[in-house]
Amino acid sequence: MSRSFSEREKENIRKSLQDACKQSWVQYGYKKTSVDELCMHAGISKGAFYLFYESKETLFCEVLCSIQNQIREAALMAMEEHRDKYGVAKALKCMYREYDKYNFLYNSNHMDFTVLMNKLSKEQAEKIRESDSMSQQLFLSRPYLKLRVEPDMAMSVLYSLIMNIKNKDILPYNHMETFDFMVDHLIDGLYE
């Protein structure tokens, strides 16, 4: 007979599973993260896991979209606080620091991420693509921003800046300061 959980317990277990997923994904990757380990961290049985998530992939998809949403909200807040190109610079710096915490956000070309994407349902994969697209539009769709370059060029430059995080371990200088310097010097060329 399965045990029923109170609403508060359900909320705490979901949060615990999500936290364990983030931690394990950063440390071991998707493939090496097991449902058993996630359950042990959350203090539930493997059978109980499936009361919360239909699959390991469902949890990973939820975690990825949740983090992307948190980053997007923090970036939007920075941009609304400073409704000009300097707000964009602040938002980019905020995003970069979040990406630094979660290596799975920028290792999308890694085989581990490909395996996850191949196991997702069409709906889950689309949810991730939509979340990515919403993040890109953040820097283009603000009425108080005027680009100096074509939108595709701006997005390519911004994406290249953020993805420079992949090189953080080989840079001869602090990668955060390097990123901030690049943003501060490129922002005037992208926005009026």
C-alpha positions as CSV (number, residue, x, y, z in Angstrom):
1,M,0.0,0.0,0.0
2,S,1.5,3.3,-1.0
3,R,1.8,6.2,1.5
4,S,0.0,9.4,0.7
5,F,1.7,12.7,1.1
6,S,0.3,16.0,2.4
7,E,0.4,19.0,0.1
8,R,3.3,20.4,2.1
9,E,5.2,17.1,1.9
10,K,4.6,17.0,-1.8
11,E,5.9,20.5,-2.2
12,N,9.0,19.7,-0.1
13,I,9.7,16.5,-2.0
14,R,9.4,18.1,-5.4
15,K,11.8,20.9,-4.3
16,S,14.2,18.3,-2.9
17,L,14.1,16.2,-6.1
18,Q,14.7,19.4,-8.2
19,D,17.6,20.5,-5.9
20,A,19.1,17.0,-6.1
21,C,18.7,17.0,-9.9
22,K,20.5,20.3,-10.3
23,Q,23.4,19.2,-8.0
24,S,23.8,15.8,-9.7
25,W,23.5,17.2,-13.2
26,V,26.2,19.8,-12.5
27,Q,28.5,17.2,-10.9
28,Y,27.8,14.0,-12.9
29,G,25.7,14.9,-15.9
30,Y,22.4,13.5,-17.0
31,K,23.4,9.9,-17.8
32,K,25.1,9.3,-14.5
33,T,22.3,10.8,-12.4
34,S,20.1,8.0,-11.2
35,V,16.6,8.1,-10.0
36,D,17.7,6.0,-7.0
37,E,20.2,8.7,-5.9
38,L,17.6,11.4,-6.4
39,C,15.1,9.5,-4.3
40,M,17.7,8.8,-1.6
41,H,18.3,12.6,-1.4
42,A,14.6,13.3,-1.2
43,G,14.0,10.6,1.3
44,I,11.4,8.7,-0.8
45,S,11.2,5.3,-2.5
46,K,11.8,4.9,-6.2
47,G,8.1,4.0,-6.6
48,A,7.1,7.3,-5.0
49,F,9.3,9.2,-7.5
50,Y,6.8,8.3,-10.2
51,L,4.0,9.9,-8.2
52,F,5.9,13.2,-8.8
53,Y,7.4,12.7,-12.3
54,E,6.5,10.4,-15.0
55,S,10.2,9.9,-15.9
56,K,13.7,11.1,-15.1
57,E,13.6,13.2,-18.3
58,T,10.4,15.0,-17.1
59,L,12.3,16.1,-14.0
60,F,15.3,17.2,-16.0
61,C,13.1,19.1,-18.4
62,E,11.3,20.9,-15.5
63,V,14.6,21.8,-13.9
64,L,16.1,23.1,-17.1
65,C,13.1,25.3,-17.9
66,S,12.8,26.5,-14.3
67,I,16.4,27.6,-14.3
68,Q,16.0,29.3,-17.7
69,N,12.9,31.1,-16.4
70,Q,14.7,32.2,-13.2
71,I,17.6,33.6,-15.2
72,R,15.3,35.3,-17.7
73,E,13.3,36.9,-14.8
74,A,16.5,38.2,-13.1
75,A,17.7,39.6,-16.4
76,L,14.4,41.3,-17.1
77,M,14.4,42.8,-13.7
78,A,17.9,44.2,-14.3
79,M,16.7,45.6,-17.7
80,E,13.6,47.2,-16.2
81,E,15.7,48.7,-13.4
82,H,17.9,50.4,-16.0
83,R,15.9,50.9,-19.2
84,D,18.8,51.4,-21.5
85,K,21.8,49.6,-22.9
86,Y,23.4,49.6,-19.5
87,G,20.5,47.5,-18.2
88,V,21.3,45.0,-21.0
89,A,24.9,44.9,-19.8
90,K,23.8,44.3,-16.2
91,A,21.3,41.6,-17.4
92,L,24.1,39.9,-19.4
93,K,26.4,39.9,-16.4
94,C,23.7,38.4,-14.3
95,M,23.0,35.7,-16.9
96,Y,26.7,34.8,-17.2
97,R,27.0,34.3,-13.5
98,E,24.0,32.0,-13.4
99,Y,25.5,30.0,-16.4
100,D,28.6,29.7,-14.4
101,K,26.7,27.9,-11.6
102,Y,25.0,25.4,-14.0
103,N,27.3,23.9,-16.6
104,F,24.5,22.0,-18.2
105,L,23.1,25.3,-19.5
106,Y,26.1,25.7,-21.8
107,N,27.1,22.2,-22.6
108,S,24.3,21.7,-25.1
109,N,26.7,20.2,-27.7
110,H,28.0,17.6,-25.2
111,M,26.9,14.0,-25.8
112,D,25.2,13.9,-22.4
113,F,22.8,16.7,-23.4
114,T,22.1,15.1,-26.7
115,V,21.2,11.8,-25.0
116,L,18.7,13.8,-22.8
117,M,17.2,15.6,-25.8
118,N,16.8,12.4,-27.7
119,K,14.8,10.9,-24.7
120,L,12.5,13.8,-24.3
121,S,9.0,13.8,-25.8
122,K,8.3,16.2,-28.6
123,E,6.4,18.4,-26.2
124,Q,9.2,18.5,-23.7
125,A,11.8,19.3,-26.4
126,E,9.5,22.0,-27.7
127,K,9.2,23.4,-24.2
128,I,13.0,23.7,-24.0
129,R,13.2,25.3,-27.4
130,E,10.4,27.9,-26.5
131,S,12.3,28.7,-23.3
132,D,15.5,29.3,-25.3
133,S,13.6,31.5,-27.8
134,M,12.0,33.6,-25.0
135,S,15.5,34.3,-23.5
136,Q,16.7,35.5,-26.9
137,Q,13.8,37.8,-27.4
138,L,14.4,39.4,-24.1
139,F,17.2,41.5,-25.6
140,L,15.3,42.4,-28.8
141,S,11.8,43.1,-27.7
142,R,12.1,46.0,-25.3
143,P,10.6,49.2,-26.6
144,Y,13.2,51.4,-24.9
145,L,16.1,49.6,-26.7
146,K,17.3,50.5,-30.2
147,L,19.8,48.3,-31.9
148,R,22.7,49.7,-33.9
149,V,23.0,46.4,-35.8
150,E,20.7,43.9,-37.3
151,P,18.8,41.7,-34.8
152,D,20.5,38.5,-35.9
153,M,23.9,40.1,-35.5
154,A,23.0,41.4,-32.1
155,M,21.8,37.9,-31.0
156,S,24.9,36.3,-32.4
157,V,27.2,38.7,-30.5
158,L,25.2,38.2,-27.3
159,Y,25.1,34.5,-27.6
160,S,28.9,34.4,-28.4
161,L,29.6,36.4,-25.3
162,I,27.6,34.1,-23.0
163,M,29.0,31.0,-24.6
164,N,32.5,32.2,-24.0
165,I,31.9,30.6,-20.6
166,K,33.0,27.3,-22.3
167,N,36.5,28.7,-22.4
168,K,36.6,29.9,-18.8
169,D,39.1,27.3,-17.6
170,I,41.7,28.1,-20.3
171,L,41.6,31.9,-20.1
172,P,44.8,33.4,-18.6
173,Y,42.7,36.0,-16.7
174,N,39.7,35.8,-14.4
175,H,36.8,34.8,-16.7
176,M,34.2,37.0,-14.8
177,E,36.2,40.1,-15.2
178,T,37.0,39.2,-18.8
179,F,33.3,38.8,-19.5
180,D,32.4,42.1,-17.8
181,F,35.1,43.9,-19.8
182,M,33.8,42.5,-23.1
183,V,30.2,43.4,-22.3
184,D,31.1,46.9,-21.2
185,H,33.0,47.5,-24.4
186,L,30.6,45.9,-26.8
187,I,27.3,47.3,-25.5
188,D,27.8,50.7,-27.2
189,G,28.3,49.0,-30.5
190,L,25.1,47.0,-30.2
191,Y,22.6,49.5,-28.7
192,E,22.1,53.2,-29.1
